[in-house]
Amino acid sequence: MANANELQEAYSALDHSYEVRAESEIDASCLLAFDYDYPGSECEVALDTDEFTAVCPWTGLPDFGTLTVRYVPDRALLELKSFKYYLLSYRQVGIVQEHAANRILQDLVAVCRPLRMSLTLDYKTRGGVHTTVEVSYSAP
């Protein structure tokens, strides 16, 4: 059985290099929208997934979270399959939670131009700290 110093030395000797991709690897081009047939009839659309994942930009370790998007469409609705592919493009991207939330909101607003949109990105506890980021948009 190894003592604490031996474990630390063994751990330090391990190669912990993980592939961390740049934010430029996020594929917003796959996002699609389609016509909302009832403009002027305000409805709220809610999307959520507990499968969001990205990586820490410094360690490459995975972060897992629940993403919730709520929006009121104007003339377009977000196509869900394209949304899933978009989220998958984050899997190896090194991005902090606050930046991920803002980037996702920015990309979704650009593709479907809603009247309002809010987004909550709730990461699983890591290092004893639980964080949730909320961002929102309102059309001018």
N, C-alpha and C positions, 0 to 999 in steps of 0.2 A: 504494500500500500504506500502511495506517495504522500509526502508531507506537503504543507502549503507552499513552501518555496519551490519544491520540485514541480508541483502542478503549475505554478506561475511560470517557471522556466519553459515547461513543455508547451503551455498555452502561447507564450510569446514566440516560440519557435514555429508555430503553425502559420501557414500562409493563409491569411484571411482576406485575400483579394477577391472581391466579387465584382462582376461586371455591373457597373453603374452607368446607365445611359444618360445623356444630356436631355434637358427639357425640350430641345429641338426635335427629339424623337417622338414627342406626343403628336398623334395623328388626328388633327382636327378636320382634315380634308375628308375623312370618312363619314362625318356627321351629315345627316340628311333631314330635310323637313318636307312636309307635304301640306297642301291647302287645308285650312280649317273652314269647313262649310258654313259655319255659323258666326261670322264676325259680328260683333255687337252683342252677342249673347255670351255674357261673361261666365266662364266656368273655370274651375281650378283643376289642374292636372297634377297629380302627385306620383312621383317615381321614387323607388328606393331599392337599394341593393346592399347586402351585407358582404359583398365580395370585392369591394374596392381594395386594391393593393398598389403600393409604390414602394420605394426603398429610401432609406436614410441616405442623403447625399454624401455623408462623411464615412459611414461604416459599411454601407451596402446592405445592411440588415433590413428585412422586410417590415413594412408597416401595414397593418390590416385595419380596415374601417368600414363603417356603414355610411353610405351616402344617401341623402334624401334631397330631392329636387321638387319644388312646388312652383308652378307657374300658371299665369293666366294668359292664354294665347290671344294674339291679335288676329293675324291672318294665316299663321302656320303652326303646325304641330311637329314635335320632334319625333322622328322615326326611331322606334325602340331598338331594332337590331343594330342600326348604325351607332346608337348610343352605347350599346354593349361593346362593340368593336372599339369605339373611342376609349372607353374605360380600360379595356385590355391593353391599350398602348401605354398605359402608365406602369405596367408590371415591373419593369426594370429601370424606370426613370428615377433618378435621385432628386427628390423634391420634398421640401418641408410642407407640413400639413397646411399652413396658412397660405402658402403659394399655390398649392394644389387646389384648394377651395376657390381661390380667386381666378385661377386659370380656367378651371372647369366652368365657372359662371360666365366668364368672358367668352369662351368658345360657344357655349350653349346660346347665349344671348345673340351672338353674331349669326348663328344659323337659323334661329326661329323668331327672332325679334318680338319677344313677348311684351305684354303690357307691364307685367311684373314677374319677377322670378326671385326665389330665395333658395339657398342651398345650405345644407348642414353636413359637415364632414366630421364624423365622430370616430376617432381612432381608439383601438383597443389600448388598454393600459400597458404602458411600457416604462420600466424603471420606477414603478410605483406612482406614476403620474398619468392621470387621465385627462385628455384634452378634446374639446369640441370646438370647431370653428364654424361660425355662421356668417354668410355674406348675402347681400341682396342687391337687386336692381329694380328700378322703376323707370319706365319710358318717360322721356321729357315731355 
